[in-house]
């Protein structure tokens, strides 16, 4: 009996619709306007990583060239930038190997938690600032990245800005204690 009644009920409901889908239902009485393209949302970034009034100059801003200070004629990262830098204080003190915001810089390398960048080309440099191209590898991938590294104030703040496709926003690091 149910086998006969179920198809019959479905057919009756289908017959009640009237066949004019566009004029029935709540959409017919709603005041709908065409969709507009929304402005892109600002990325949610932790306050520690955003430089507000202290942003570095754009990458194409001229830098003052300085005499080499043991930096292999400008083919190395300046000595004032080298060292260990953390996005948060815990990055500098972790003993568990979970310092995901730790950046270690030597003369030609940048080491992050899961990636490594090797200096390829110095575009501009000064005693406390460098704009350079790096060849990165990590997590089974390889990519090229142009990056600005700029030490600010008393040498305890590092501003990092990536450029190009897939670039992250402005990052602010604090020098780890020696």
Chimera marker file (.cmm) of the C-alpha trace (Angstrom):
<marker_set name="trace">
<marker id="1" x="0.000" y="0.000" z="0.000" r="1" g="1" b="0" radius="0.5"/>
<marker id="2" x="2.856" y="2.407" z="0.840" r="1" g="1" b="0" radius="0.5"/>
<marker id="3" x="4.383" y="1.677" z="-2.536" r="1" g="1" b="0" radius="0.5"/>
<marker id="4" x="1.331" y="3.108" z="-4.227" r="1" g="1" b="0" radius="0.5"/>
<marker id="5" x="0.694" y="6.048" z="-1.886" r="1" g="1" b="0" radius="0.5"/>
<marker id="6" x="4.232" y="7.474" z="-1.872" r="1" g="1" b="0" radius="0.5"/>
<marker id="7" x="4.462" y="8.021" z="-5.642" r="1" g="1" b="0" radius="0.5"/>
<marker id="8" x="0.906" y="9.364" z="-5.655" r="1" g="1" b="0" radius="0.5"/>
<marker id="9" x="1.754" y="11.896" z="-2.920" r="1" g="1" b="0" radius="0.5"/>
<marker id="10" x="4.854" y="13.024" z="-4.803" r="1" g="1" b="0" radius="0.5"/>
<marker id="11" x="2.833" y="13.529" z="-7.987" r="1" g="1" b="0" radius="0.5"/>
<marker id="12" x="0.198" y="15.581" z="-6.127" r="1" g="1" b="0" radius="0.5"/>
<marker id="13" x="2.847" y="17.854" z="-4.622" r="1" g="1" b="0" radius="0.5"/>
<marker id="14" x="4.451" y="18.347" z="-8.012" r="1" g="1" b="0" radius="0.5"/>
<marker id="15" x="1.081" y="19.255" z="-9.510" r="1" g="1" b="0" radius="0.5"/>
<marker id="16" x="0.474" y="21.908" z="-6.840" r="1" g="1" b="0" radius="0.5"/>
<marker id="17" x="3.533" y="23.927" z="-7.787" r="1" g="1" b="0" radius="0.5"/>
<marker id="18" x="1.882" y="25.428" z="-10.847" r="1" g="1" b="0" radius="0.5"/>
<marker id="19" x="4.994" y="25.075" z="-13.002" r="1" g="1" b="0" radius="0.5"/>
<marker id="20" x="6.125" y="28.699" z="-12.575" r="1" g="1" b="0" radius="0.5"/>
<marker id="21" x="9.166" y="28.386" z="-10.350" r="1" g="1" b="0" radius="0.5"/>
<marker id="22" x="10.360" y="31.924" z="-10.917" r="1" g="1" b="0" radius="0.5"/>
<marker id="23" x="7.238" y="33.564" z="-9.444" r="1" g="1" b="0" radius="0.5"/>
<marker id="24" x="6.689" y="31.368" z="-6.404" r="1" g="1" b="0" radius="0.5"/>
<marker id="25" x="8.447" y="31.027" z="-3.085" r="1" g="1" b="0" radius="0.5"/>
<marker id="26" x="9.998" y="33.600" z="-0.761" r="1" g="1" b="0" radius="0.5"/>
<marker id="27" x="12.358" y="34.845" z="-3.466" r="1" g="1" b="0" radius="0.5"/>
<marker id="28" x="9.436" y="36.214" z="-5.449" r="1" g="1" b="0" radius="0.5"/>
<marker id="29" x="8.472" y="38.684" z="-2.732" r="1" g="1" b="0" radius="0.5"/>
<marker id="30" x="11.995" y="39.555" z="-1.585" r="1" g="1" b="0" radius="0.5"/>
<marker id="31" x="13.637" y="42.761" z="-2.772" r="1" g="1" b="0" radius="0.5"/>
<marker id="32" x="16.834" y="41.349" z="-4.284" r="1" g="1" b="0" radius="0.5"/>
<marker id="33" x="19.487" y="43.532" z="-5.865" r="1" g="1" b="0" radius="0.5"/>
<marker id="34" x="22.247" y="42.346" z="-8.172" r="1" g="1" b="0" radius="0.5"/>
<marker id="35" x="25.427" y="41.202" z="-6.469" r="1" g="1" b="0" radius="0.5"/>
<marker id="36" x="28.244" y="43.704" z="-6.292" r="1" g="1" b="0" radius="0.5"/>
<marker id="37" x="31.891" y="42.817" z="-6.025" r="1" g="1" b="0" radius="0.5"/>
<marker id="38" x="33.065" y="43.426" z="-2.485" r="1" g="1" b="0" radius="0.5"/>
<marker id="39" x="36.374" y="45.070" z="-1.690" r="1" g="1" b="0" radius="0.5"/>
<marker id="40" x="39.028" y="42.526" z="-0.696" r="1" g="1" b="0" radius="0.5"/>
<marker id="41" x="39.148" y="41.932" z="3.035" r="1" g="1" b="0" radius="0.5"/>
<marker id="42" x="42.196" y="42.950" z="5.016" r="1" g="1" b="0" radius="0.5"/>
<marker id="43" x="44.164" y="39.918" z="6.226" r="1" g="1" b="0" radius="0.5"/>
<marker id="44" x="43.979" y="39.172" z="9.919" r="1" g="1" b="0" radius="0.5"/>
<marker id="45" x="47.509" y="39.660" z="11.219" r="1" g="1" b="0" radius="0.5"/>
<marker id="46" x="48.675" y="39.516" z="14.797" r="1" g="1" b="0" radius="0.5"/>
<marker id="47" x="49.501" y="42.984" z="16.194" r="1" g="1" b="0" radius="0.5"/>
<marker id="48" x="53.105" y="41.936" z="16.868" r="1" g="1" b="0" radius="0.5"/>
<marker id="49" x="53.691" y="41.408" z="13.148" r="1" g="1" b="0" radius="0.5"/>
<marker id="50" x="52.368" y="44.721" z="11.858" r="1" g="1" b="0" radius="0.5"/>
<marker id="51" x="54.480" y="47.821" z="11.632" r="1" g="1" b="0" radius="0.5"/>
<marker id="52" x="52.092" y="50.719" z="11.662" r="1" g="1" b="0" radius="0.5"/>
<marker id="53" x="53.796" y="54.090" z="11.624" r="1" g="1" b="0" radius="0.5"/>
<marker id="54" x="57.225" y="52.523" z="11.259" r="1" g="1" b="0" radius="0.5"/>
<marker id="55" x="56.946" y="50.887" z="7.831" r="1" g="1" b="0" radius="0.5"/>
<marker id="56" x="60.107" y="50.623" z="5.735" r="1" g="1" b="0" radius="0.5"/>
<marker id="57" x="60.450" y="52.422" z="2.462" r="1" g="1" b="0" radius="0.5"/>
<marker id="58" x="59.231" y="50.598" z="-0.649" r="1" g="1" b="0" radius="0.5"/>
<marker id="59" x="61.652" y="48.235" z="-2.360" r="1" g="1" b="0" radius="0.5"/>
<marker id="60" x="62.318" y="50.671" z="-5.177" r="1" g="1" b="0" radius="0.5"/>
<marker id="61" x="63.286" y="53.515" z="-2.840" r="1" g="1" b="0" radius="0.5"/>
<marker id="62" x="66.951" y="54.463" z="-3.264" r="1" g="1" b="0" radius="0.5"/>
<marker id="63" x="69.344" y="53.233" z="-0.603" r="1" g="1" b="0" radius="0.5"/>
<marker id="64" x="72.554" y="54.867" z="0.409" r="1" g="1" b="0" radius="0.5"/>
<marker id="65" x="75.437" y="52.631" z="-0.582" r="1" g="1" b="0" radius="0.5"/>
<marker id="66" x="77.978" y="52.112" z="2.170" r="1" g="1" b="0" radius="0.5"/>
<marker id="67" x="81.494" y="50.833" z="2.297" r="1" g="1" b="0" radius="0.5"/>
<marker id="68" x="81.771" y="47.101" z="2.777" r="1" g="1" b="0" radius="0.5"/>
<marker id="69" x="82.284" y="46.020" z="6.382" r="1" g="1" b="0" radius="0.5"/>
<marker id="70" x="83.500" y="42.481" z="5.910" r="1" g="1" b="0" radius="0.5"/>
<marker id="71" x="80.413" y="41.572" z="3.895" r="1" g="1" b="0" radius="0.5"/>
<marker id="72" x="82.300" y="40.147" z="0.901" r="1" g="1" b="0" radius="0.5"/>
<marker id="73" x="81.854" y="43.294" z="-1.173" r="1" g="1" b="0" radius="0.5"/>
<marker id="74" x="78.088" y="43.465" z="-0.704" r="1" g="1" b="0" radius="0.5"/>
<marker id="75" x="77.523" y="39.804" z="-1.620" r="1" g="1" b="0" radius="0.5"/>
<marker id="76" x="76.434" y="38.924" z="1.917" r="1" g="1" b="0" radius="0.5"/>
<marker id="77" x="73.788" y="39.891" z="4.415" r="1" g="1" b="0" radius="0.5"/>
<marker id="78" x="75.079" y="42.831" z="6.526" r="1" g="1" b="0" radius="0.5"/>
<marker id="79" x="76.456" y="41.885" z="9.948" r="1" g="1" b="0" radius="0.5"/>
<marker id="80" x="73.894" y="44.045" z="11.803" r="1" g="1" b="0" radius="0.5"/>
<marker id="81" x="71.084" y="41.874" z="10.383" r="1" g="1" b="0" radius="0.5"/>
<marker id="82" x="72.652" y="38.508" z="11.247" r="1" g="1" b="0" radius="0.5"/>
<marker id="83" x="71.504" y="36.596" z="14.301" r="1" g="1" b="0" radius="0.5"/>
<marker id="84" x="68.379" y="35.004" z="15.751" r="1" g="1" b="0" radius="0.5"/>
<marker id="85" x="65.047" y="36.824" z="15.500" r="1" g="1" b="0" radius="0.5"/>
<marker id="86" x="61.628" y="35.859" z="16.873" r="1" g="1" b="0" radius="0.5"/>
<marker id="87" x="58.099" y="36.948" z="15.967" r="1" g="1" b="0" radius="0.5"/>
<marker id="88" x="57.169" y="36.459" z="19.628" r="1" g="1" b="0" radius="0.5"/>
<marker id="89" x="59.343" y="36.109" z="22.729" r="1" g="1" b="0" radius="0.5"/>
<marker id="90" x="58.650" y="32.360" z="22.997" r="1" g="1" b="0" radius="0.5"/>
<marker id="91" x="60.344" y="31.817" z="19.615" r="1" g="1" b="0" radius="0.5"/>
<marker id="92" x="63.648" y="32.803" z="21.180" r="1" g="1" b="0" radius="0.5"/>
<marker id="93" x="63.353" y="30.655" z="24.306" r="1" g="1" b="0" radius="0.5"/>
<marker id="94" x="61.715" y="27.432" z="23.100" r="1" g="1" b="0" radius="0.5"/>
<marker id="95" x="63.645" y="24.256" z="23.894" r="1" g="1" b="0" radius="0.5"/>
<marker id="96" x="61.069" y="21.931" z="22.304" r="1" g="1" b="0" radius="0.5"/>
<marker id="97" x="61.945" y="22.732" z="18.695" r="1" g="1" b="0" radius="0.5"/>
<marker id="98" x="58.551" y="24.341" z="18.124" r="1" g="1" b="0" radius="0.5"/>
<marker id="99" x="59.699" y="27.930" z="17.543" r="1" g="1" b="0" radius="0.5"/>
<marker id="100" x="57.657" y="28.462" z="14.375" r="1" g="1" b="0" radius="0.5"/>
<marker id="101" x="58.385" y="32.197" z="14.294" r="1" g="1" b="0" radius="0.5"/>
<marker id="102" x="62.166" y="31.903" z="14.684" r="1" g="1" b="0" radius="0.5"/>
<marker id="103" x="64.326" y="33.330" z="11.881" r="1" g="1" b="0" radius="0.5"/>
<marker id="104" x="68.074" y="32.660" z="11.961" r="1" g="1" b="0" radius="0.5"/>
<marker id="105" x="70.223" y="34.757" z="9.623" r="1" g="1" b="0" radius="0.5"/>
<marker id="106" x="73.894" y="34.243" z="8.740" r="1" g="1" b="0" radius="0.5"/>
<marker id="107" x="76.039" y="35.770" z="5.975" r="1" g="1" b="0" radius="0.5"/>
<marker id="108" x="74.189" y="34.061" z="3.106" r="1" g="1" b="0" radius="0.5"/>
<marker id="109" x="71.252" y="32.108" z="4.567" r="1" g="1" b="0" radius="0.5"/>
<marker id="110" x="67.838" y="32.607" z="6.124" r="1" g="1" b="0" radius="0.5"/>
<marker id="111" x="66.551" y="29.692" z="8.213" r="1" g="1" b="0" radius="0.5"/>
<marker id="112" x="62.900" y="29.460" z="9.178" r="1" g="1" b="0" radius="0.5"/>
<marker id="113" x="61.015" y="26.699" z="11.030" r="1" g="1" b="0" radius="0.5"/>
<marker id="114" x="60.338" y="24.610" z="7.916" r="1" g="1" b="0" radius="0.5"/>
<marker id="115" x="62.278" y="26.349" z="5.145" r="1" g="1" b="0" radius="0.5"/>
<marker id="116" x="65.703" y="27.618" z="4.190" r="1" g="1" b="0" radius="0.5"/>
<marker id="117" x="66.596" y="30.517" z="1.884" r="1" g="1" b="0" radius="0.5"/>
<marker id="118" x="69.973" y="30.954" z="0.218" r="1" g="1" b="0" radius="0.5"/>
<marker id="119" x="71.136" y="34.391" z="-0.936" r="1" g="1" b="0" radius="0.5"/>
<marker id="120" x="71.242" y="34.557" z="-4.731" r="1" g="1" b="0" radius="0.5"/>
<marker id="121" x="71.431" y="38.246" z="-5.653" r="1" g="1" b="0" radius="0.5"/>
<marker id="122" x="71.810" y="41.434" z="-3.638" r="1" g="1" b="0" radius="0.5"/>
<marker id="123" x="69.779" y="44.218" z="-5.220" r="1" g="1" b="0" radius="0.5"/>
<marker id="124" x="70.528" y="46.957" z="-2.680" r="1" g="1" b="0" radius="0.5"/>
<marker id="125" x="72.251" y="47.081" z="0.667" r="1" g="1" b="0" radius="0.5"/>
<marker id="126" x="73.276" y="49.362" z="3.481" r="1" g="1" b="0" radius="0.5"/>
<marker id="127" x="74.727" y="48.712" z="6.930" r="1" g="1" b="0" radius="0.5"/>
<marker id="128" x="71.319" y="47.844" z="8.405" r="1" g="1" b="0" radius="0.5"/>
<marker id="129" x="69.207" y="46.991" z="5.360" r="1" g="1" b="0" radius="0.5"/>
<marker id="130" x="69.234" y="44.635" z="2.378" r="1" g="1" b="0" radius="0.5"/>
<marker id="131" x="66.953" y="43.936" z="-0.565" r="1" g="1" b="0" radius="0.5"/>
<marker id="132" x="67.868" y="40.616" z="-2.128" r="1" g="1" b="0" radius="0.5"/>
<marker id="133" x="66.673" y="37.556" z="-4.016" r="1" g="1" b="0" radius="0.5"/>
<marker id="134" x="66.722" y="34.202" z="-2.231" r="1" g="1" b="0" radius="0.5"/>
<marker id="135" x="66.250" y="30.625" z="-3.427" r="1" g="1" b="0" radius="0.5"/>
<marker id="136" x="64.063" y="28.825" z="-0.888" r="1" g="1" b="0" radius="0.5"/>
<marker id="137" x="63.381" y="25.173" z="-0.214" r="1" g="1" b="0" radius="0.5"/>
<marker id="138" x="61.186" y="23.518" z="2.351" r="1" g="1" b="0" radius="0.5"/>
<marker id="139" x="58.337" y="21.076" z="2.808" r="1" g="1" b="0" radius="0.5"/>
<marker id="140" x="59.231" y="19.398" z="-0.496" r="1" g="1" b="0" radius="0.5"/>
<marker id="141" x="58.979" y="22.604" z="-2.531" r="1" g="1" b="0" radius="0.5"/>
<marker id="142" x="61.374" y="25.167" z="-4.024" r="1" g="1" b="0" radius="0.5"/>
<marker id="143" x="60.674" y="28.812" z="-4.837" r="1" g="1" b="0" radius="0.5"/>
<marker id="144" x="62.367" y="32.166" z="-5.406" r="1" g="1" b="0" radius="0.5"/>
<marker id="145" x="61.555" y="35.159" z="-3.211" r="1" g="1" b="0" radius="0.5"/>
<marker id="146" x="62.643" y="38.792" z="-3.179" r="1" g="1" b="0" radius="0.5"/>
<marker id="147" x="62.857" y="40.095" z="0.368" r="1" g="1" b="0" radius="0.5"/>
<marker id="148" x="63.614" y="43.269" z="2.298" r="1" g="1" b="0" radius="0.5"/>
<marker id="149" x="65.326" y="42.937" z="5.692" r="1" g="1" b="0" radius="0.5"/>
<marker id="150" x="65.641" y="46.179" z="7.651" r="1" g="1" b="0" radius="0.5"/>
<marker id="151" x="67.006" y="46.576" z="11.199" r="1" g="1" b="0" radius="0.5"/>
<marker id="152" x="65.389" y="49.464" z="13.046" r="1" g="1" b="0" radius="0.5"/>
<marker id="153" x="65.982" y="51.598" z="16.098" r="1" g="1" b="0" radius="0.5"/>
<marker id="154" x="68.599" y="50.281" z="18.476" r="1" g="1" b="0" radius="0.5"/>
<marker id="155" x="69.150" y="47.086" z="16.473" r="1" g="1" b="0" radius="0.5"/>
<marker id="156" x="66.513" y="45.067" z="18.316" r="1" g="1" b="0" radius="0.5"/>
<marker id="157" x="63.769" y="45.194" z="15.673" r="1" g="1" b="0" radius="0.5"/>
<marker id="158" x="63.865" y="43.581" z="12.236" r="1" g="1" b="0" radius="0.5"/>
<marker id="159" x="61.284" y="44.397" z="9.582" r="1" g="1" b="0" radius="0.5"/>
<marker id="160" x="60.808" y="41.739" z="6.899" r="1" g="1" b="0" radius="0.5"/>
<marker id="161" x="58.796" y="42.282" z="3.756" r="1" g="1" b="0" radius="0.5"/>
<marker id="162" x="58.449" y="39.756" z="0.944" r="1" g="1" b="0" radius="0.5"/>
<marker id="163" x="57.745" y="40.853" z="-2.621" r="1" g="1" b="0" radius="0.5"/>
<marker id="164" x="56.226" y="39.044" z="-5.577" r="1" g="1" b="0" radius="0.5"/>
<marker id="165" x="53.663" y="36.304" z="-6.012" r="1" g="1" b="0" radius="0.5"/>
<marker id="166" x="52.490" y="34.732" z="-2.772" r="1" g="1" b="0" radius="0.5"/>
<marker id="167" x="54.311" y="37.316" z="-0.664" r="1" g="1" b="0" radius="0.5"/>
<marker id="168" x="53.349" y="37.537" z="2.987" r="1" g="1" b="0" radius="0.5"/>
<marker id="169" x="52.611" y="40.846" z="4.638" r="1" g="1" b="0" radius="0.5"/>
<marker id="170" x="54.954" y="42.954" z="6.700" r="1" g="1" b="0" radius="0.5"/>
<marker id="171" x="56.550" y="41.001" z="9.562" r="1" g="1" b="0" radius="0.5"/>
<marker id="172" x="58.185" y="42.478" z="12.667" r="1" g="1" b="0" radius="0.5"/>
<marker id="173" x="60.778" y="40.432" z="14.559" r="1" g="1" b="0" radius="0.5"/>
<marker id="174" x="62.614" y="41.070" z="17.828" r="1" g="1" b="0" radius="0.5"/>
<marker id="175" x="66.276" y="40.133" z="18.236" r="1" g="1" b="0" radius="0.5"/>
<marker id="176" x="66.775" y="37.135" z="20.518" r="1" g="1" b="0" radius="0.5"/>
<marker id="177" x="69.095" y="37.560" z="23.497" r="1" g="1" b="0" radius="0.5"/>
<marker id="178" x="72.565" y="36.148" z="22.911" r="1" g="1" b="0" radius="0.5"/>
<link id1="1" id2="2" r="1" g="1" b="0" radius="0.2"/>
<link id1="2" id2="3" r="1" g="1" b="0" radius="0.2"/>
<link id1="3" id2="4" r="1" g="1" b="0" radius="0.2"/>
<link id1="4" id2="5" r="1" g="1" b="0" radius="0.2"/>
<link id1="5" id2="6" r="1" g="1" b="0" radius="0.2"/>
<link id1="6" id2="7" r="1" g="1" b="0" radius="0.2"/>
<link id1="7" id2="8" r="1" g="1" b="0" radius="0.2"/>
<link id1="8" id2="9" r="1" g="1" b="0" radius="0.2"/>
<link id1="9" id2="10" r="1" g="1" b="0" radius="0.2"/>
<link id1="10" id2="11" r="1" g="1" b="0" radius="0.2"/>
<link id1="11" id2="12" r="1" g="1" b="0" radius="0.2"/>
<link id1="12" id2="13" r="1" g="1" b="0" radius="0.2"/>
<link id1="13" id2="14" r="1" g="1" b="0" radius="0.2"/>
<link id1="14" id2="15" r="1" g="1" b="0" radius="0.2"/>
<link id1="15" id2="16" r="1" g="1" b="0" radius="0.2"/>
<link id1="16" id2="17" r="1" g="1" b="0" radius="0.2"/>
<link id1="17" id2="18" r="1" g="1" b="0" radius="0.2"/>
<link id1="18" id2="19" r="1" g="1" b="0" radius="0.2"/>
<link id1="19" id2="20" r="1" g="1" b="0" radius="0.2"/>
<link id1="20" id2="21" r="1" g="1" b="0" radius="0.2"/>
<link id1="21" id2="22" r="1" g="1" b="0" radius="0.2"/>
<link id1="22" id2="23" r="1" g="1" b="0" radius="0.2"/>
<link id1="23" id2="24" r="1" g="1" b="0" radius="0.2"/>
<link id1="24" id2="25" r="1" g="1" b="0" radius="0.2"/>
<link id1="25" id2="26" r="1" g="1" b="0" radius="0.2"/>
<link id1="26" id2="27" r="1" g="1" b="0" radius="0.2"/>
<link id1="27" id2="28" r="1" g="1" b="0" radius="0.2"/>
<link id1="28" id2="29" r="1" g="1" b="0" radius="0.2"/>
<link id1="29" id2="30" r="1" g="1" b="0" radius="0.2"/>
<link id1="30" id2="31" r="1" g="1" b="0" radius="0.2"/>
<link id1="31" id2="32" r="1" g="1" b="0" radius="0.2"/>
<link id1="32" id2="33" r="1" g="1" b="0" radius="0.2"/>
<link id1="33" id2="34" r="1" g="1" b="0" radius="0.2"/>
<link id1="34" id2="35" r="1" g="1" b="0" radius="0.2"/>
<link id1="35" id2="36" r="1" g="1" b="0" radius="0.2"/>
<link id1="36" id2="37" r="1" g="1" b="0" radius="0.2"/>
<link id1="37" id2="38" r="1" g="1" b="0" radius="0.2"/>
<link id1="38" id2="39" r="1" g="1" b="0" radius="0.2"/>
<link id1="39" id2="40" r="1" g="1" b="0" radius="0.2"/>
<link id1="40" id2="41" r="1" g="1" b="0" radius="0.2"/>
<link id1="41" id2="42" r="1" g="1" b="0" radius="0.2"/>
<link id1="42" id2="43" r="1" g="1" b="0" radius="0.2"/>
<link id1="43" id2="44" r="1" g="1" b="0" radius="0.2"/>
<link id1="44" id2="45" r="1" g="1" b="0" radius="0.2"/>
<link id1="45" id2="46" r="1" g="1" b="0" radius="0.2"/>
<link id1="46" id2="47" r="1" g="1" b="0" radius="0.2"/>
<link id1="47" id2="48" r="1" g="1" b="0" radius="0.2"/>
<link id1="48" id2="49" r="1" g="1" b="0" radius="0.2"/>
<link id1="49" id2="50" r="1" g="1" b="0" radius="0.2"/>
<link id1="50" id2="51" r="1" g="1" b="0" radius="0.2"/>
<link id1="51" id2="52" r="1" g="1" b="0" radius="0.2"/>
<link id1="52" id2="53" r="1" g="1" b="0" radius="0.2"/>
<link id1="53" id2="54" r="1" g="1" b="0" radius="0.2"/>
<link id1="54" id2="55" r="1" g="1" b="0" radius="0.2"/>
<link id1="55" id2="56" r="1" g="1" b="0" radius="0.2"/>
<link id1="56" id2="57" r="1" g="1" b="0" radius="0.2"/>
<link id1="57" id2="58" r="1" g="1" b="0" radius="0.2"/>
<link id1="58" id2="59" r="1" g="1" b="0" radius="0.2"/>
<link id1="59" id2="60" r="1" g="1" b="0" radius="0.2"/>
<link id1="60" id2="61" r="1" g="1" b="0" radius="0.2"/>
<link id1="61" id2="62" r="1" g="1" b="0" radius="0.2"/>
<link id1="62" id2="63" r="1" g="1" b="0" radius="0.2"/>
<link id1="63" id2="64" r="1" g="1" b="0" radius="0.2"/>
<link id1="64" id2="65" r="1" g="1" b="0" radius="0.2"/>
<link id1="65" id2="66" r="1" g="1" b="0" radius="0.2"/>
<link id1="66" id2="67" r="1" g="1" b="0" radius="0.2"/>
<link id1="67" id2="68" r="1" g="1" b="0" radius="0.2"/>
<link id1="68" id2="69" r="1" g="1" b="0" radius="0.2"/>
<link id1="69" id2="70" r="1" g="1" b="0" radius="0.2"/>
<link id1="70" id2="71" r="1" g="1" b="0" radius="0.2"/>
<link id1="71" id2="72" r="1" g="1" b="0" radius="0.2"/>
<link id1="72" id2="73" r="1" g="1" b="0" radius="0.2"/>
<link id1="73" id2="74" r="1" g="1" b="0" radius="0.2"/>
<link id1="74" id2="75" r="1" g="1" b="0" radius="0.2"/>
<link id1="75" id2="76" r="1" g="1" b="0" radius="0.2"/>
<link id1="76" id2="77" r="1" g="1" b="0" radius="0.2"/>
<link id1="77" id2="78" r="1" g="1" b="0" radius="0.2"/>
<link id1="78" id2="79" r="1" g="1" b="0" radius="0.2"/>
<link id1="79" id2="80" r="1" g="1" b="0" radius="0.2"/>
<link id1="80" id2="81" r="1" g="1" b="0" radius="0.2"/>
<link id1="81" id2="82" r="1" g="1" b="0" radius="0.2"/>
<link id1="82" id2="83" r="1" g="1" b="0" radius="0.2"/>
<link id1="83" id2="84" r="1" g="1" b="0" radius="0.2"/>
<link id1="84" id2="85" r="1" g="1" b="0" radius="0.2"/>
<link id1="85" id2="86" r="1" g="1" b="0" radius="0.2"/>
<link id1="86" id2="87" r="1" g="1" b="0" radius="0.2"/>
<link id1="87" id2="88" r="1" g="1" b="0" radius="0.2"/>
<link id1="88" id2="89" r="1" g="1" b="0" radius="0.2"/>
<link id1="89" id2="90" r="1" g="1" b="0" radius="0.2"/>
<link id1="90" id2="91" r="1" g="1" b="0" radius="0.2"/>
<link id1="91" id2="92" r="1" g="1" b="0" radius="0.2"/>
<link id1="92" id2="93" r="1" g="1" b="0" radius="0.2"/>
<link id1="93" id2="94" r="1" g="1" b="0" radius="0.2"/>
<link id1="94" id2="95" r="1" g="1" b="0" radius="0.2"/>
<link id1="95" id2="96" r="1" g="1" b="0" radius="0.2"/>
<link id1="96" id2="97" r="1" g="1" b="0" radius="0.2"/>
<link id1="97" id2="98" r="1" g="1" b="0" radius="0.2"/>
<link id1="98" id2="99" r="1" g="1" b="0" radius="0.2"/>
<link id1="99" id2="100" r="1" g="1" b="0" radius="0.2"/>
<link id1="100" id2="101" r="1" g="1" b="0" radius="0.2"/>
<link id1="101" id2="102" r="1" g="1" b="0" radius="0.2"/>
<link id1="102" id2="103" r="1" g="1" b="0" radius="0.2"/>
<link id1="103" id2="104" r="1" g="1" b="0" radius="0.2"/>
<link id1="104" id2="105" r="1" g="1" b="0" radius="0.2"/>
<link id1="105" id2="106" r="1" g="1" b="0" radius="0.2"/>
<link id1="106" id2="107" r="1" g="1" b="0" radius="0.2"/>
<link id1="107" id2="108" r="1" g="1" b="0" radius="0.2"/>
<link id1="108" id2="109" r="1" g="1" b="0" radius="0.2"/>
<link id1="109" id2="110" r="1" g="1" b="0" radius="0.2"/>
<link id1="110" id2="111" r="1" g="1" b="0" radius="0.2"/>
<link id1="111" id2="112" r="1" g="1" b="0" radius="0.2"/>
<link id1="112" id2="113" r="1" g="1" b="0" radius="0.2"/>
<link id1="113" id2="114" r="1" g="1" b="0" radius="0.2"/>
<link id1="114" id2="115" r="1" g="1" b="0" radius="0.2"/>
<link id1="115" id2="116" r="1" g="1" b="0" radius="0.2"/>
<link id1="116" id2="117" r="1" g="1" b="0" radius="0.2"/>
<link id1="117" id2="118" r="1" g="1" b="0" radius="0.2"/>
<link id1="118" id2="119" r="1" g="1" b="0" radius="0.2"/>
<link id1="119" id2="120" r="1" g="1" b="0" radius="0.2"/>
<link id1="120" id2="121" r="1" g="1" b="0" radius="0.2"/>
<link id1="121" id2="122" r="1" g="1" b="0" radius="0.2"/>
<link id1="122" id2="123" r="1" g="1" b="0" radius="0.2"/>
<link id1="123" id2="124" r="1" g="1" b="0" radius="0.2"/>
<link id1="124" id2="125" r="1" g="1" b="0" radius="0.2"/>
<link id1="125" id2="126" r="1" g="1" b="0" radius="0.2"/>
<link id1="126" id2="127" r="1" g="1" b="0" radius="0.2"/>
<link id1="127" id2="128" r="1" g="1" b="0" radius="0.2"/>
<link id1="128" id2="129" r="1" g="1" b="0" radius="0.2"/>
<link id1="129" id2="130" r="1" g="1" b="0" radius="0.2"/>
<link id1="130" id2="131" r="1" g="1" b="0" radius="0.2"/>
<link id1="131" id2="132" r="1" g="1" b="0" radius="0.2"/>
<link id1="132" id2="133" r="1" g="1" b="0" radius="0.2"/>
<link id1="133" id2="134" r="1" g="1" b="0" radius="0.2"/>
<link id1="134" id2="135" r="1" g="1" b="0" radius="0.2"/>
<link id1="135" id2="136" r="1" g="1" b="0" radius="0.2"/>
<link id1="136" id2="137" r="1" g="1" b="0" radius="0.2"/>
<link id1="137" id2="138" r="1" g="1" b="0" radius="0.2"/>
<link id1="138" id2="139" r="1" g="1" b="0" radius="0.2"/>
<link id1="139" id2="140" r="1" g="1" b="0" radius="0.2"/>
<link id1="140" id2="141" r="1" g="1" b="0" radius="0.2"/>
<link id1="141" id2="142" r="1" g="1" b="0" radius="0.2"/>
<link id1="142" id2="143" r="1" g="1" b="0" radius="0.2"/>
<link id1="143" id2="144" r="1" g="1" b="0" radius="0.2"/>
<link id1="144" id2="145" r="1" g="1" b="0" radius="0.2"/>
<link id1="145" id2="146" r="1" g="1" b="0" radius="0.2"/>
<link id1="146" id2="147" r="1" g="1" b="0" radius="0.2"/>
<link id1="147" id2="148" r="1" g="1" b="0" radius="0.2"/>
<link id1="148" id2="149" r="1" g="1" b="0" radius="0.2"/>
<link id1="149" id2="150" r="1" g="1" b="0" radius="0.2"/>
<link id1="150" id2="151" r="1" g="1" b="0" radius="0.2"/>
<link id1="151" id2="152" r="1" g="1" b="0" radius="0.2"/>
<link id1="152" id2="153" r="1" g="1" b="0" radius="0.2"/>
<link id1="153" id2="154" r="1" g="1" b="0" radius="0.2"/>
<link id1="154" id2="155" r="1" g="1" b="0" radius="0.2"/>
<link id1="155" id2="156" r="1" g="1" b="0" radius="0.2"/>
<link id1="156" id2="157" r="1" g="1" b="0" radius="0.2"/>
<link id1="157" id2="158" r="1" g="1" b="0" radius="0.2"/>
<link id1="158" id2="159" r="1" g="1" b="0" radius="0.2"/>
<link id1="159" id2="160" r="1" g="1" b="0" radius="0.2"/>
<link id1="160" id2="161" r="1" g="1" b="0" radius="0.2"/>
<link id1="161" id2="162" r="1" g="1" b="0" radius="0.2"/>
<link id1="162" id2="163" r="1" g="1" b="0" radius="0.2"/>
<link id1="163" id2="164" r="1" g="1" b="0" radius="0.2"/>
<link id1="164" id2="165" r="1" g="1" b="0" radius="0.2"/>
<link id1="165" id2="166" r="1" g="1" b="0" radius="0.2"/>
<link id1="166" id2="167" r="1" g="1" b="0" radius="0.2"/>
<link id1="167" id2="168" r="1" g="1" b="0" radius="0.2"/>
<link id1="168" id2="169" r="1" g="1" b="0" radius="0.2"/>
<link id1="169" id2="170" r="1" g="1" b="0" radius="0.2"/>
<link id1="170" id2="171" r="1" g="1" b="0" radius="0.2"/>
<link id1="171" id2="172" r="1" g="1" b="0" radius="0.2"/>
<link id1="172" id2="173" r="1" g="1" b="0" radius="0.2"/>
<link id1="173" id2="174" r="1" g="1" b="0" radius="0.2"/>
<link id1="174" id2="175" r="1" g="1" b="0" radius="0.2"/>
<link id1="175" id2="176" r="1" g="1" b="0" radius="0.2"/>
<link id1="176" id2="177" r="1" g="1" b="0" radius="0.2"/>
<link id1="177" id2="178" r="1" g="1" b="0" radius="0.2"/>
</marker_set>
